[in-house]
Amino acid sequence: MRQPLPQWNAIYQGDCLEILRCWPDAFVDLIYIDPPFNTGQRRRLQSIKLGFGRQQRRGFGGKTYNYEIMSDISYADNMPFDAYLEFLYQRIQEGWRILKPTGSFFLHVDPRIVHYARLILDDIFGADHFINEIIWAYDYGGRPRDRFPWKHDNILWYTKSEVWTFNLDEVERIPYMAPELVGPEKAARGKLPTDVWWITIVPTNSKERTGYPTQKPEKLLERIIRAASRPGDLVVDYFAGSGTTGAVAQRLGRRWILVDNHSAAISIMQQRLGCLALPNVTSVI
Ligand SMILES: C[S@@+](CC[C@H](N)C(=O)[O-])C[C@H]1O[C@@H](n2cnc3c(N)ncnc32)[C@H](O)[C@@H]1O
């Protein structure tokens, strides 16, 4: 029996595998997913207000401050490794199934698992359908003293067939590293980015910040969505977190569907997207 199309501009709550299995084949233009990286820890973000509350922390110069926890959001990211690979495999396979033949799939991972992810994607999409490994480089956080710090994530782009969307002219140009070598006209126009993208993480004090752990910057999603989809296309993110993909898709005139199994993610997405559209929230479990 043919399954009905899900609503678009909608947020679905539940395990993405169960939700995707209810959807028909081949109706999505672009999928971006940023699943948990299996870091072995809980991913956690607390936002605190200094100068209030009964809890205390020691700060610069040994001074003690009172603080109050305003929000505390976390999710588990610690599966046994084999189970994690199986978890990814099943969910990527469903992603492949719901993509149109002209569709693109972007998988966001980190350097610890990117080689396993490549093998999974080669198996499901075919090695010939590998388009790019985008290196998202940033500079934030601690610096170990026994190696070069890990300061990039890996975004793997695969297509379902030999036909796909790439809007070269939609991609934001960036400054030349040595503008004096290319002449004033070219320098003013800038150059197209390569597969290494320097984009800052979401700054603590930015308007974009939602308080959700592992929130990705809108600028990163903007480059992907502009390049690999057209206005009116359907963009799906089934590990949606704070809803960055939906917020950018909406702003760029694409349709979107977001899925997450965490209730904190769902309420942040409702708030974030409620200002832009009227999201329907469908609770599956
Ligand atoms: C790395 S975060 C995504 C962050 C997102 N890209 C953003 O910009 O906010 C991964 C998300 O996957 C969700 N998740 C984990 N397992 C899931 C599952 N089985 N089904 C749906 N969502 C899941 C987590 O709740 C978390 O919100």
The ligand as an SDF file (V2000), in Angstrom:
LIG
                    3D

 27 29  0  0  0  0  0  0  0  0999 V2000
   24.0660   16.8060   17.2660 C   0  0  0  0  0  0  0  0  0  0  0  0
   22.3920   17.0880   17.7040 S   0  0  0  0  0  0  0  0  0  0  0  0
   21.7660   18.0040   16.3110 C   0  0  0  0  0  0  0  0  0  0  0  0
   22.0280   19.4780   16.4450 C   0  0  0  0  0  0  0  0  0  0  0  0
   21.4120   20.2830   15.3120 C   0  0  0  0  0  0  0  0  0  0  0  0
   22.1360   20.0980   14.0650 N   0  0  0  0  0  0  0  0  0  0  0  0
   21.3540   21.7680   15.6430 C   0  0  0  0  0  0  0  0  0  0  0  0
   21.8580   22.6220   14.8690 O   0  0  0  0  0  0  0  0  0  0  0  0
   20.8160   22.1000   16.7050 O   0  0  0  0  0  0  0  0  0  0  0  0
   21.7240   15.4710   17.4840 C   0  0  0  0  0  0  0  0  0  0  0  0
   20.2430   15.3610   17.8030 C   0  0  0  0  0  0  0  0  0  0  0  0
   19.8080   14.0390   17.4740 O   0  0  0  0  0  0  0  0  0  0  0  0
   18.7480   13.7050   18.3670 C   0  0  0  0  0  0  0  0  0  0  0  0
   18.5620   12.2420   18.3100 N   0  0  0  0  0  0  0  0  0  0  0  0
   19.3610   11.2660   18.8480 C   0  0  0  0  0  0  0  0  0  0  0  0
   18.8600   10.0520   18.5670 N   0  0  0  0  0  0  0  0  0  0  0  0
   17.7280   10.2550   17.8300 C   0  0  0  0  0  0  0  0  0  0  0  0
   16.7750    9.3910   17.2240 C   0  0  0  0  0  0  0  0  0  0  0  0
   16.8810    8.0570   17.3240 N   0  0  0  0  0  0  0  0  0  0  0  0
   15.7330    9.9290   16.5310 N   0  0  0  0  0  0  0  0  0  0  0  0
   15.6220   11.2820   16.4200 C   0  0  0  0  0  0  0  0  0  0  0  0
   16.4930   12.1580   16.9820 N   0  0  0  0  0  0  0  0  0  0  0  0
   17.5360   11.6470   17.6750 C   0  0  0  0  0  0  0  0  0  0  0  0
   19.2120   14.2530   19.7120 C   0  0  0  0  0  0  0  0  0  0  0  0
   18.0970   14.4500   20.5730 O   0  0  0  0  0  0  0  0  0  0  0  0
   19.8760   15.5740   19.2670 C   0  0  0  0  0  0  0  0  0  0  0  0
   18.9510   16.6320   19.3520 O   0  0  0  0  0  0  0  0  0  0  0  0
  1  2  1  0
  2  3  1  0
  2 10  1  0
  3  4  1  0
  4  5  1  0
  5  6  1  0
  5  7  1  0
  7  8  2  0
  7  9  1  0
 10 11  1  0
 11 12  1  0
 11 26  1  0
 12 13  1  0
 13 14  1  0
 13 24  1  0
 14 15  1  0
 14 23  1  0
 15 16  2  0
 16 17  1  0
 17 18  1  0
 17 23  2  0
 18 19  1  0
 18 20  2  0
 20 21  1  0
 21 22  2  0
 22 23  1  0
 24 25  1  0
 24 26  1  0
 26 27  1  0
M  CHG  2   2   1   9  -1
M  END
$$$$
